[in-house]
Amino acid sequence: MKLRVPSFYSDFHCIASACHDTCCAGWEVDVDAVSQARYAKVPGPFGEELRSKIVDGHFALAEKERCPFLNKQNLCEIYCHLGEKALCDICREHPRFVDVFGDVQEQGVGLCCEEAVRLLLNERSPLSFTESEIDADEEFLDAESLDARNSMFEIRTEIFTRLADRSRSLSKRLADILQFTASFPAEETVCPAADRNSIWKHQTDVLLQGESLGAEWDFAKAQIAQALEQKGFDKGSLPWTESDGEKIVAYQIFRYFAKCLYDGDMLSKVKFAIYFWLVLQNFGGELSAVQKEPSLQICAVKLLSKQLEYSDENMEALADAFFSNSYFSTEAFLRLLGEDA
């Protein structure tokens, strides 16, 4: 099987206590059946503690929604006592993601992780990938499905190529990949006669009305609502570069575009990547208002990724909006990008 990963993937490792955040707080940590069986055999006081803190298949959260095995140094006591192999599946794999498309496997690291964001933004060149051969189970694809997959990869490669053309402004490149993707058969609503501020307000309403994944988002949400009323559609206060935007959009396309093989919706995947960037551009300062280390840009990306990508409810709401809400139409995005002429 062919393995495809971002070029920085081999440099990624958990920075543990050096991280300004933790993956082990704010959500329930599910304990898979194999790990539960393993923990049932751990002897002594630590084994007893392990078993006592598993409730209905997950670790019962402690104060401030922290995993009960996350110590004061933000280190995992299970790892410290039993080693990496003793971690349950989600703890060993998160924040990595894996997708299999026939004889191609793609892996990456979610942008909820500050180290992943740092590695992505530190890349000077456009997003690129490395490929290797691995021994892993393939997913069977019949001839028709294989053709669809190959066609999808070709379209995605063309999107990456257009997005990486730094001879043009980023707004023109984003408009280009949006229109290119929209040229393939897709049903779309018609954008209403509205100015950019009105379009942006309707788009932001979907963001603000979604499920909250914690106190940091609640604070940022209040800041975003206030900023929206004061400035409307504006580039915000963080000094983003066009290179930042290019790589963030490309990375989100890498993570999500291929999933159109399951729902047939290429256009929504591109819209999500652009929307993610527009929110960062406009509300980066508000998103980084709670936590300012290791950098404001990293904090903004991390919080937005947590709030959107790790909530099925929020991702489904956006997918519905991209498909059926006229304020999320291709034309609406082109107006926000200033490329609707």
N, C-alpha and C positions, 0 to 999 in steps of 0.2 A: 504494500500500500504506500501511496505517496503522502508524505506529511508536509503541509505548507504552514509556515509560521511567519509573523512579522520579523524583520531582520534583527530587532532588538530583543527578541524573545529569549535567546540564549543567555542574555545578560540579566534576566530577571531572577530575583530571589527575594523571599520575604525578608524585610529588614528588621523584623521583630520589634524589640524594645526601642529601636531608633526611630520607629514610625511615630508620627504625631497623632495617629488615629489607631483604631483597632478594628479588625474584622469580627471580633468576638463580643460585640455589644450592639444592642439595638434591634436584634431579631433572634428568634428561637433557633437553636442549633439542633437540627435533627440528627438522631443517632440511628444509623442503619442497623439492620438485623444482625449482620455479621459482626459489627463492632460490639453490639450489645452482648452477643454470645462470648466474644473475647473478654469483655469487661467482667462477665460473670465468673471468670476463672482467675482474675487478679487477686492475689492473696493479701492479707494484712489490712491495716487501717486504711490505706489508700484505696484498696479494692472496695472496702465497705463504703467509703465516701463516694467513690465512682457510682456505685449501684444506687446509693440513696438519693442521688441528685438527678437520676433519670426518671422523668415523669411523662407518661403517655408518649414515649418514643422520642423525647427531646430533653436536653438539659434544662432544668428549672432555672430561670434567670435570677440573678442576685440583684443587689441595689444598683440603680442606674442602668438596668437592663443589661448588665454584664454577665457573660458566661461565668458560672460558679467556679470554673477552673482557670479563669484569667486572674493572674496575681497582680500585685501592686506595680510590678515592673512591666506590665502588659505582656507577660510571658505565659505560655500555656503549661499548667502543672502536669497535664497528661503527657505532653511532650517531654517535660523535664524528668518525670518519673519513669516513663515507659518507652520514650523514643518516638520518632516520626511514624514508624509503622503502626503504632497503636492508635493513631488519630482516626476518627471516623471519616467516612468518605468525604463529607462536605468540607471538613476542616483540612483535609489533605489536598483537596482539589481547588477550593476557593482561593483566590478570585479568578482562577483559570476557567476558560470555556473550551469546549470541544464539540465540533460538528463533523459528521461523516456524510459524504456524498459519493456513494459507490466505492471506488477504490482511491478516493481522495479524503484525507482527514485534515481539517484545519483547526489550529489551536491558537489561543491568544489569552490575554489577561484583561479582565474588566477594568474600566476606568474609574471604578469605585476605589481603586487602590492607588495611593499617592506615588508609590514607586513606579507603577506602570505608567502613570501620567507623566512623571518626570522623564522616564526613558523615551516616551513618545515625543514630548516637546523638545527634548535635547537633540533629537535627530536633526541634522542640518539638511539632509536630502529629503525629497518626497518619500512617503511611505513605500517601502519595498519589502520583499518576502524572500525567504530561503526555503528550499525544498530538499527533502531527503527521503530515503526509503526506510520504512519501518515494518516490523512484523506485527500486524494487527488484523482483526476481523473486518472484512469488507462488507458493505451493504449491497445486496443484490439489486441491480437495476436492469430492467428489460431494455431492449433496443430503443424504444421510444423515450423512456425516461433518461437513458444515457445521452441521447441526442439533445434532450431538453437541458440536461446539466451542462453539457459542453457549450451549448448556445448561451446559457446563462453566464458561464465563466468568460466567454468571449465578450459579452456585453459589459460585464463588470470590469474586465481589463481595459476596454475602451473608455469607460468612465474614469478609471484610475489615470489613464494616459492624458485625458483632457484636463483632469483636475490638477495634474502635475505640471501643466504648461505655465511656467512662471513668467512668460513673456506677456501674459494678460493679467488684468486685475483679478482678484479673487471673486468679486461679485460677478464678473463676466463668466468666469469659469463655473461658478455655482449655477448661474442661469443656463449655461451651456449644458451641463450634465442633467439639469432638470428637464430642459426641453428635449434633449436626446432621449431620455428615458420615457418621457411623455409621448414620443413619436411611435412607441410600440402600442398595440391595442390596449386601451384602458378606458373605463368609464369615468367621467369627471363631471363634477358640478361646475356651474358658471360662477365666477367671482362677481359679487355685487359691486355696484358703483360706490366705492368707498375709498377714502384716502388711507395712507399708510398707518396713521395713528389708530384709525378705527379697525383696520385689519389686525393690527398688532394687539389691540385691546381684546378682540375676540379670541385670538390665538392664546394670549396670556391667560384668559379666563379658564381655559381648559387646564392649563398648568396649575393654577391656583385652586381650582375646585377638586383636584385629585386627592387621593389617599395620602396622608402624611406618614412618613416613616421615622419621625422622631422630632425632638425638641429643636435640633439645629435647623431642620427644614421649617418648622413653625416660625422660628425667628426670621429666617430668610424670607419666608412667604410674606410676612408683614412688611418687611423692608421693600420687597418687590412691588407689592400693592401700592405702597406710598410712592415709590419711584415712578410707577406707571402713570399715576395721576399727575405727577409733577412734570414729567418730561416726555411722556408718550414714547414713540419709537425713536430711540437715541442710542448712540454707540456706547454709552456707559463710561465708566471711569478707569477700567483696567487697561494697561497698555498692551493689548493683544497685537500680534503681528499677523500678516497674511499667511505666513508660514504656519503659525499656530492653527489658524482656521483650516487651512488646507489639510494638515495632518489629522486633525480631529475629525473632520468630515470623512476623509478617506478611511480612517480607522473604523468609524461607525458603519460605513458601507461594507468594509471587510467583514465586520461582525454580523451584519443583518441581511445584506442584499441576497445572499444565496438562499435564504429562507423563502424567497419567492417561489422556489420549486414546490413548496407545500401549499401556498395560498394563491399563487399566480399574480401577486401584487408587487411588481418591481418598483413602481412609482412611489408608493408609500415608504419604502425603505430609504430612498433618496431624500424624500421630504423629511423623514425623521432626522437624518444626518445633518441636513441644512438647518432644521428647526433647533436642534441641539446647539449648533454653533451660534445661531441668532440669539438664543436665550443667554448664552455665555457672553456674547458681545454686549448685549443690552443690560444684563443684570449681574455681570461678573462681580462687581463690588458688593452687591447685596448678598450674593451667594457665598462670598468669602468673609462676611462681616463677623461671623462667630469665631472661626478658626483662621489664623493668618499665617501659619507655618505649615509646610516649609516655604510656600510662596502663595500669593493671592490667586494666581492662575491655577495652580494645582488644587488648591482648596475649592475653587469654584467648580472645576471639572468634576472633582470627586463627589461633591455634594449633589450636583445635578445628576450624575450617573446613579448614585444611590437612590435618589428620589424617583427617577424615571425607570431605569433599567432593571431595578430589583423589586419592582412592584408590578405584578401581572395586571392589576386593576388599572394602573396608570398607563401602561403600555397599550392595553386594549382600548382605553379611552382615546389615546392619540391615534391608534390605527383606525378607529371608527371615524375620527375627525378628518384624517388625511383622505379617507375614501369618500365621505359623504358631506362634510361641512364645507360650504362654499368659501368660507374665510381661510380654508387650508388648501384651496385649489392651486394648480400650477400658476395660474395668472396672479393669484394673491401673493404667492411667494416671489414672483417676478417683480411685482410692485415693491415689495419690501426690499428686494435687492437693487431696486432702481434700474432694472433692465427690462422694463415692460414695453418699451417703445418699439 
